[in-house]
Amino acid sequence: MLDIKFTGATIVDGSGSATYVADIGIVGDKIARIGNLSTLQARKIIDVKGKILCPGFIDVHTHDDNAILNMPDALPKISQGVTTAIVGNCGISSAPSKIEDIPPDPLNLLGKKEDFKFPTFKAYIDKINEIRPAVNIAALCGHLSLRNNAMTDLYRECTDQELDGMKRELALAMQQGAIGFSTGLAYGSSNSASTTEVIELAKVAAQYGGIYTTHLRNEFEEIIAALEESFTICDQADLPILVSHLKCAGIENWGRSEEVLNTISNAACYKRIHMDCYPYTAGSSTLDLKQVDEKVRILITWSDSHPDIAPKYLDEIALEWNMSQLESAKKLQPAGAVYFSMNEEDMQNILRHEKTMIGSDGLPHDPHPHPRLYGTFPRVLGKYVREHKLLTLSDAIRKMTSLPAKKFQFEKRGLIAEGFYADLIIFDWESINDTATFDQPKQLAEGIVHVLVNGKISYSKGSTTVERNGKYLTRSDQTIKQNKKI
């Protein structure tokens, strides 16, 4: 007896292979049978003839560390077909955290002081499994989180003693279930870290089979040097690397995507390199004065010092205040911003590269978030596959499923195959699309019919269900060792 049987599905299995039509049978949390299942009985039978059935999307770049605890229904994620979210990116993670005052930038993207309550990775993982969110979660250990725990001044290089403390804390986090180590070297609070500091920490992650993900030290004119630094870290620490939200930022940098991609292709460690990107030409983060140049338009999404002003464009605020944009930006800090700083052709070149995965990089704590929080995955399928034919449907699904599952070593996920976990999406090919915009960013995607997480239907046609069934995921080679001394 099957628990659920989907009949007549057009299956895109996640491997990049051609589509085929079959029935899918679910027992418990696994795919039990694939084929003509007309003779098999099931407790629930759902006819999905004419609909696409594929593995659940793996969002490789999120900042939902604390948001998933406050909003466990994970509506921005599950409504676009995401069944697994990787948190702890850009060097910022909820655990291990020791926040005694206002969180330093950009840790403030994850929330306020009271949101940081996990001194160990075990405490964070236990909380995830306790609340059982609607989607699966896996977490990286953030470099800035380690620095903030070990250092009183983030704007300098660490001492040997501080580095030793960070290494011990990272080793414990890896033992307890972290899947890797992330950096955000472009941010002022991490920029003072030397390459040697990062290598020594990455070596610790490598000892436990982890991955290294990096928000490069520079995504503007010095992007090639920043990439080469990441290759050095990859080589010397001997671990796989994921370059986060790869882009050519800033007008002076437009048109360099081929140069950037060729640099990656020619790297000695190319086999271990992957990238992620989002399908938009605007980025979002905290307000960075270095990016205020009056050439790139900037949308202010929040401001602690002037909370009533957002959302509003910086040039409009500057005009009202009769100040330069830079003076206005200083007055607004701390604040959040969307930067319209990228070129469409560059973004498309990066998106279609064979080693690029998809990451939303959404900011769920932002009161006026970038639309990528709600729209990333359906936008890829609707705009760049169906309309622009930049990718085939099979390859786009591969980038969202089996490619990240293999990169992050998630066992039996990312493919439609018997014995694999039933993280599944059923969607309408003709109507799938993003509806979130920069003016109205909190809009659900269209065309998502059902989303299953570990065998349970957790989202149907615009609303979540009571069956939250996510859990914390570890790497396939990892046994969590909670009591081992280091």
C-alpha positions as CSV (number, residue, x, y, z in Angstrom):
1,M,0.0,0.0,0.0
2,L,1.4,3.4,-1.1
3,D,0.8,6.4,1.1
4,I,0.6,8.8,-1.9
5,K,0.4,8.0,-5.6
6,F,0.9,10.7,-8.2
7,T,-0.4,9.6,-11.6
8,G,0.5,10.7,-15.1
9,A,3.3,13.1,-14.1
10,T,5.8,14.6,-16.6
11,I,9.0,13.8,-14.7
12,V,12.1,16.0,-14.8
13,D,14.3,13.8,-12.6
14,G,17.0,16.3,-11.7
15,S,19.9,14.5,-13.6
16,G,19.7,16.7,-16.7
17,S,18.2,13.9,-18.7
18,A,15.1,14.1,-20.9
19,T,11.6,14.2,-19.4
20,Y,9.3,11.1,-19.3
21,V,5.8,10.3,-18.1
22,A,5.2,8.0,-15.2
23,D,3.4,7.5,-11.9
24,I,5.2,8.1,-8.6
25,G,4.5,6.1,-5.4
26,I,5.5,7.4,-1.9
27,V,5.8,5.3,1.2
28,G,6.8,7.2,4.4
29,D,9.5,9.7,3.5
30,K,10.8,8.0,0.4
31,I,10.0,7.4,-3.3
32,A,9.0,3.8,-3.3
33,R,8.0,3.1,-6.9
34,I,8.3,4.8,-10.3
35,G,6.5,3.6,-13.4
36,N,3.0,2.4,-14.3
37,L,1.5,2.0,-10.9
38,S,-2.1,1.5,-11.9
39,T,-2.4,-1.8,-10.1
40,L,-1.1,-0.5,-6.8
41,Q,-3.4,0.9,-4.2
42,A,-2.7,4.1,-2.3
43,R,-4.2,6.0,0.6
44,K,-4.2,9.2,-1.4
45,I,-4.2,9.3,-5.2
46,I,-3.5,12.7,-7.0
47,D,-3.8,13.0,-10.8
48,V,-1.1,15.3,-12.0
49,K,-1.4,14.6,-15.7
50,G,0.1,17.5,-17.7
51,K,2.0,18.8,-14.7
52,I,5.8,18.7,-14.1
53,L,7.1,16.7,-11.2
54,C,10.7,17.2,-10.1
55,P,12.9,17.1,-7.0
56,G,12.5,19.9,-4.5
57,F,14.7,22.8,-5.0
58,I,17.8,23.3,-2.9
59,D,18.4,27.0,-2.1
60,V,22.2,27.1,-1.7
61,H,22.4,30.6,-0.5
62,T,20.0,31.9,2.2
63,H,20.1,34.0,5.4
64,D,17.1,32.3,7.1
65,D,19.2,31.2,10.1
66,N,17.0,32.9,12.7
67,A,14.0,33.6,10.5
68,I,13.2,29.9,10.1
69,L,12.8,29.7,13.9
70,N,10.4,32.6,14.0
71,M,8.5,31.6,10.8
72,P,8.8,27.8,10.7
73,D,6.2,27.6,7.9
74,A,8.9,29.1,5.7
75,L,6.3,30.5,3.3
76,P,8.8,32.5,1.1
77,K,10.8,29.3,0.6
78,I,8.2,26.6,0.2
79,S,5.9,28.7,-1.9
80,Q,8.5,28.7,-4.7
81,G,9.4,25.0,-4.4
82,V,12.3,25.1,-2.1
83,T,12.5,22.1,0.1
84,T,16.0,22.6,1.5
85,A,17.6,25.9,2.6
86,I,21.3,26.3,3.3
87,V,21.9,28.9,6.0
88,G,25.1,30.5,7.5
89,N,26.3,32.1,4.3
90,C,28.5,35.2,3.8
91,G,30.4,34.5,7.0
92,I,27.3,35.1,9.2
93,S,25.6,32.4,11.1
94,S,23.3,32.1,14.1
95,A,25.7,29.6,15.7
96,P,28.0,29.7,17.5
97,S,27.1,33.1,18.7
98,K,28.0,35.3,21.7
99,I,26.3,38.6,21.0
100,E,26.6,41.0,24.0
101,D,25.4,44.2,22.4
102,I,24.1,45.3,19.0
103,P,25.1,42.7,16.4
104,P,27.9,44.0,14.2
105,D,27.3,44.6,10.5
106,P,26.4,42.4,8.6
107,L,25.4,40.0,11.4
108,N,22.5,42.4,11.9
109,L,21.0,41.0,8.7
110,L,20.1,37.9,10.8
111,G,18.2,39.9,13.5
112,K,18.8,41.7,16.8
113,K,20.7,40.7,19.9
114,E,17.8,38.6,21.3
115,D,17.8,36.5,18.1
116,F,21.3,35.2,18.8
117,K,20.8,32.5,21.4
118,F,22.9,29.5,20.3
119,P,26.4,29.4,21.8
120,T,27.0,26.0,20.1
121,F,26.0,24.4,16.8
122,K,24.3,21.6,18.7
123,A,21.9,24.0,20.4
124,Y,20.9,25.4,17.0
125,I,20.4,22.0,15.4
126,D,18.4,20.8,18.3
127,K,16.1,23.8,18.0
128,I,15.6,23.2,14.2
129,N,14.7,19.6,14.9
130,E,12.4,20.6,17.8
131,I,10.3,23.1,15.8
132,R,10.4,20.9,12.6
133,P,10.2,23.7,10.0
134,A,8.4,23.3,6.7
135,V,11.7,22.8,4.8
136,N,15.0,21.0,5.5
137,I,17.8,23.1,6.9
138,A,21.6,22.7,6.7
139,A,24.0,25.3,8.1
140,L,27.5,26.6,7.5
141,C,29.6,28.1,10.3
142,G,30.2,31.8,9.6
143,H,33.7,33.4,9.8
144,L,32.4,36.6,11.2
145,S,30.5,34.7,13.9
146,L,33.8,33.1,14.9
147,R,35.7,36.4,14.8
148,N,33.0,38.1,16.9
149,N,33.3,35.4,19.6
150,A,37.1,35.6,19.7
151,M,37.9,39.3,19.1
152,T,37.0,42.6,20.7
153,D,38.1,44.6,17.6
154,L,36.9,43.2,14.2
155,Y,38.8,45.7,12.2
156,R,42.2,44.2,12.5
157,E,44.0,40.9,11.9
158,C,43.6,38.3,14.6
159,T,46.3,37.2,16.9
160,D,47.6,33.7,17.0
161,Q,45.7,33.1,20.2
162,E,42.5,34.4,18.8
163,L,42.9,32.2,15.7
164,D,43.5,29.1,17.8
165,G,40.2,29.9,19.6
166,M,38.4,30.3,16.3
167,K,39.8,27.0,15.1
168,R,38.7,25.1,18.2
169,E,35.2,26.6,17.9
170,L,34.9,25.7,14.2
171,A,36.1,22.2,14.9
172,L,33.4,21.7,17.5
173,A,30.8,23.2,15.1
174,M,31.9,20.8,12.4
175,Q,31.7,17.8,14.8
176,Q,28.2,18.9,15.9
177,G,26.8,19.1,12.4
178,A,28.0,22.2,10.4
179,I,28.3,21.3,6.8
180,G,31.1,23.8,6.1
181,F,32.7,27.2,6.6
182,S,31.7,30.5,5.0
183,T,33.3,33.9,4.7
184,G,32.1,37.4,3.8
185,L,35.4,39.1,3.2
186,A,34.0,42.1,1.4
187,Y,32.4,43.3,4.7
188,G,34.4,45.7,6.8
189,S,34.1,43.5,9.9
190,S,35.8,40.6,8.0
191,N,37.9,42.5,5.5
192,S,40.9,42.8,7.9
193,A,41.2,39.0,8.0
194,S,44.3,37.8,6.2
195,T,44.2,35.1,3.6
196,T,46.3,33.0,6.0
197,E,43.6,33.3,8.7
198,V,41.0,32.0,6.3
199,I,43.2,29.2,5.1
200,E,43.9,28.0,8.6
201,L,40.1,27.9,9.4
202,A,39.3,26.3,6.0
203,K,41.7,23.6,6.9
204,V,39.7,22.8,9.9
205,A,36.5,22.5,7.8
206,A,38.4,20.3,5.4
207,Q,39.4,17.9,8.2
208,Y,35.7,17.1,8.7
209,G,34.8,16.9,5.0
210,G,33.3,20.3,4.9
211,I,32.9,22.8,2.1
212,Y,34.1,26.4,1.8
213,T,31.7,29.1,0.6
214,T,32.8,32.7,0.0
215,H,31.3,36.1,-0.6
216,L,34.5,37.3,-2.3
217,R,36.7,40.0,-0.9
218,N,35.8,42.2,-4.0
219,E,33.0,41.8,-6.6
220,F,33.9,45.1,-8.4
221,E,37.1,46.0,-10.3
222,E,39.3,43.7,-8.2
223,I,37.2,40.6,-8.7
224,I,39.9,38.7,-10.5
225,A,42.3,39.1,-7.5
226,A,39.5,38.1,-5.2
227,L,38.8,35.0,-7.2
228,E,42.5,34.1,-7.2
229,E,42.6,34.4,-3.4
230,S,39.7,32.0,-3.1
231,F,41.5,29.5,-5.4
232,T,44.6,29.8,-3.1
233,I,42.3,29.0,-0.1
234,C,40.8,26.1,-2.0
235,D,44.2,24.7,-2.9
236,Q,46.0,25.1,0.4
237,A,43.1,24.0,2.6
238,D,42.3,21.2,0.1
239,L,38.5,21.4,0.1
240,P,35.7,22.2,-2.4
241,I,34.6,25.8,-2.8
242,L,31.4,27.6,-3.7
243,V,31.7,31.2,-4.9
244,S,28.6,33.0,-3.5
245,H,26.3,35.1,-5.7
246,L,28.9,35.5,-8.4
247,K,28.5,38.8,-10.2
248,C,30.2,41.7,-12.0
249,A,29.1,44.6,-9.7
250,G,29.4,48.3,-10.6
251,I,29.0,50.0,-13.9
252,E,32.7,50.0,-14.5
253,N,32.7,46.2,-14.2
254,W,30.0,45.5,-16.7
255,G,30.9,43.2,-19.6
256,R,33.6,41.3,-17.7
257,S,31.6,38.1,-17.1
258,E,33.5,36.1,-19.8
259,E,36.8,37.2,-18.2
260,V,35.5,36.1,-14.8
261,L,34.3,32.8,-16.0
262,N,37.4,32.1,-18.0
263,T,39.5,32.8,-14.8
264,I,37.4,30.2,-13.0
265,S,37.7,27.7,-15.8
266,N,41.5,28.1,-15.9
267,A,42.0,27.7,-12.2
268,A,44.1,24.7,-11.1
269,C,41.3,23.7,-8.7
270,Y,38.5,24.1,-11.3
271,K,37.1,20.6,-10.6
272,R,36.4,21.7,-7.0
273,I,34.8,25.1,-7.9
274,H,31.1,25.9,-8.2
275,M,29.2,29.2,-8.1
276,D,25.7,30.3,-7.3
277,C,23.8,33.3,-8.5
278,Y,20.3,34.8,-8.4
279,P,18.4,35.8,-11.6
280,Y,18.3,39.6,-11.0
281,T,20.5,42.6,-11.8
282,A,20.2,44.1,-8.4
283,G,21.8,43.0,-5.1
284,S,20.8,43.6,-1.5
285,S,22.6,44.0,1.8
286,T,23.3,46.6,4.4
287,L,24.0,50.1,3.2
288,D,27.6,50.3,2.3
289,L,29.0,53.8,1.9
290,K,31.7,52.5,-0.6
291,Q,28.9,51.7,-3.0
292,V,27.3,55.1,-2.9
293,D,28.6,56.7,-6.1
294,E,25.5,58.4,-7.6
295,K,25.9,56.2,-10.7
296,V,24.0,53.2,-9.3
297,R,20.5,53.7,-8.1
298,I,20.0,52.5,-4.5
299,L,16.7,51.7,-2.8
300,I,16.7,52.1,1.0
301,T,14.7,49.2,2.5
302,W,15.2,50.1,6.2
303,S,16.9,52.6,8.4
304,D,17.3,52.3,12.2
305,S,18.0,56.1,12.5
306,H,15.1,57.1,10.2
307,P,12.7,54.2,10.2
308,D,9.8,56.1,8.6
309,I,11.8,57.0,5.4
310,A,11.9,53.5,3.9
311,P,11.3,52.1,1.4
312,K,12.5,55.0,-0.8
313,Y,15.3,55.6,-3.3
314,L,18.4,57.3,-2.0
315,D,18.5,59.9,-4.7
316,E,14.9,61.0,-3.8
317,I,15.9,61.1,-0.1
318,A,19.0,63.2,-0.9
319,L,16.8,65.6,-2.9
320,E,14.4,66.0,-0.1
321,W,17.2,66.6,2.5
322,N,19.1,68.9,0.1
323,M,22.3,66.7,0.7
324,S,24.5,64.6,-1.5
325,Q,23.7,60.9,-1.6
326,L,26.8,60.1,0.4
327,E,25.8,62.5,3.1
328,S,22.3,61.1,3.2
329,A,23.6,57.6,3.3
330,K,25.7,58.4,6.4
331,K,22.6,60.0,8.0
332,L,20.5,56.9,7.3
333,Q,22.9,54.3,8.8
334,P,22.6,51.6,9.9
335,A,20.3,50.8,7.0
336,G,19.5,48.2,4.3
337,A,19.7,48.7,0.6
338,V,19.0,47.3,-2.8
339,Y,21.7,48.1,-5.4
340,F,20.8,48.2,-9.1
341,S,24.4,47.6,-10.0
342,M,24.6,44.7,-12.5
343,N,24.3,44.1,-16.2
344,E,21.7,41.6,-17.6
345,E,24.0,40.0,-20.1
346,D,26.7,39.3,-17.4
347,M,24.1,37.8,-15.1
348,Q,22.8,35.5,-17.9
349,N,26.3,34.4,-18.8
350,I,26.9,33.4,-15.2
351,L,23.4,31.8,-14.8
352,R,23.8,29.4,-17.7
353,H,27.4,28.3,-16.9
354,E,27.5,24.5,-16.3
355,K,28.8,24.9,-12.7
356,T,26.4,27.5,-11.5
357,M,23.7,26.7,-9.0
358,I,20.8,28.9,-7.8
359,G,20.8,30.7,-4.5
360,S,18.1,33.3,-3.6
361,D,20.2,35.3,-1.1
362,G,17.0,36.6,0.3
363,L,16.9,38.7,3.5
364,P,13.8,37.6,5.4
365,H,14.3,40.1,8.2
366,D,14.2,43.0,5.8
367,P,10.8,44.8,6.1
368,H,10.9,45.5,2.4
369,P,13.0,42.6,1.0
370,H,14.5,42.2,-2.4
371,P,11.9,40.2,-4.5
372,R,14.4,37.3,-4.8
373,L,13.3,36.2,-1.4
374,Y,9.9,35.1,-2.9
375,G,10.7,34.8,-6.6
376,T,14.1,33.4,-7.4
377,F,13.3,29.8,-8.5
378,P,10.1,30.4,-10.4
379,R,11.8,33.4,-12.1
380,V,14.5,31.1,-13.5
381,L,11.9,28.7,-14.8
382,G,9.4,31.2,-16.1
383,K,11.6,34.0,-17.5
384,Y,14.9,32.4,-18.3
385,V,13.8,28.9,-19.4
386,R,10.2,29.2,-20.8
387,E,10.4,32.7,-22.2
388,H,14.1,33.4,-23.0
389,K,15.2,29.8,-23.5
390,L,18.5,30.6,-21.9
391,L,18.5,27.1,-20.3
392,T,16.7,23.9,-21.1
393,L,14.1,22.8,-18.4
394,S,16.1,19.7,-17.6
395,D,19.4,21.7,-17.1
396,A,17.7,24.4,-15.0
397,I,16.2,21.7,-12.7
398,R,19.6,20.0,-12.5
399,K,21.1,23.3,-11.3
400,M,18.5,23.5,-8.5
401,T,18.5,19.9,-7.4
402,S,21.1,17.2,-8.1
403,L,24.0,19.6,-8.6
404,P,23.7,21.2,-5.1
405,A,22.8,17.9,-3.5
406,K,26.0,16.4,-4.8
407,K,28.1,19.5,-3.9
408,F,26.8,19.5,-0.3
409,Q,26.8,15.7,0.0
410,F,23.1,15.3,0.8
411,E,22.4,11.6,0.7
412,K,19.5,10.4,-1.5
413,R,18.3,13.9,-2.4
414,G,18.1,15.9,-5.5
415,L,16.9,13.2,-7.9
416,I,13.7,11.4,-8.7
417,A,14.8,7.8,-8.0
418,E,13.5,4.9,-6.0
419,G,14.8,4.9,-2.5
420,F,15.4,8.7,-2.5
421,Y,13.7,11.1,-0.1
422,A,10.4,12.4,-1.4
423,D,11.3,16.1,-1.5
424,L,9.1,16.9,-4.6
425,I,7.5,19.7,-6.5
426,I,4.5,19.6,-8.8
427,F,4.1,22.7,-11.0
428,D,2.3,23.9,-14.0
429,W,4.8,24.6,-16.8
430,E,2.7,27.1,-18.6
431,S,2.0,29.3,-15.6
432,I,5.0,29.1,-13.3
433,N,6.4,32.5,-12.8
434,D,7.5,35.0,-10.1
435,T,5.2,37.8,-9.2
436,A,7.3,39.6,-6.5
437,T,8.6,43.0,-7.6
438,F,10.8,45.7,-6.1
439,D,7.7,47.7,-5.3
440,Q,5.7,44.7,-4.0
441,P,8.2,42.1,-3.0
442,K,6.2,39.8,-0.7
443,Q,4.1,38.2,-3.5
444,L,3.8,34.4,-3.9
445,A,4.9,32.7,-7.1
446,E,2.4,31.4,-9.6
447,G,2.2,27.8,-10.9
448,I,3.3,25.8,-7.9
449,V,0.7,23.1,-7.3
450,H,2.1,20.9,-4.5
451,V,5.4,20.7,-2.5
452,L,6.3,17.6,-0.6
453,V,9.0,17.6,2.1
454,N,10.2,14.1,3.3
455,G,7.0,12.5,1.9
456,K,4.5,15.0,3.4
457,I,2.5,17.5,1.3
458,S,3.6,20.8,3.0
459,Y,2.3,23.3,0.5
460,S,-0.6,23.3,-2.0
461,K,-1.8,26.0,-4.3
462,G,-0.9,29.1,-2.4
463,S,-1.0,28.0,1.2
464,T,1.0,25.9,3.7
465,T,-0.5,22.8,5.3
466,V,-0.2,21.6,8.9
467,E,2.3,18.9,7.9
468,R,5.6,20.6,8.5
469,N,8.1,17.9,7.9
470,G,11.5,19.5,7.5
471,K,14.6,18.5,9.5
472,Y,18.3,19.3,9.9
473,L,20.4,17.7,7.2
474,T,24.0,16.6,7.6
475,R,26.5,15.5,5.0
476,S,26.3,11.9,3.8
477,D,29.7,11.1,5.3
478,Q,29.1,12.8,8.6
479,T,28.1,11.3,11.9
480,I,27.4,14.1,14.4
481,K,29.9,13.7,17.3
482,Q,28.6,15.7,20.2
483,N,30.8,14.4,22.9
484,K,34.3,14.1,21.3
485,K,36.8,16.4,22.9
486,I,39.1,18.5,20.8
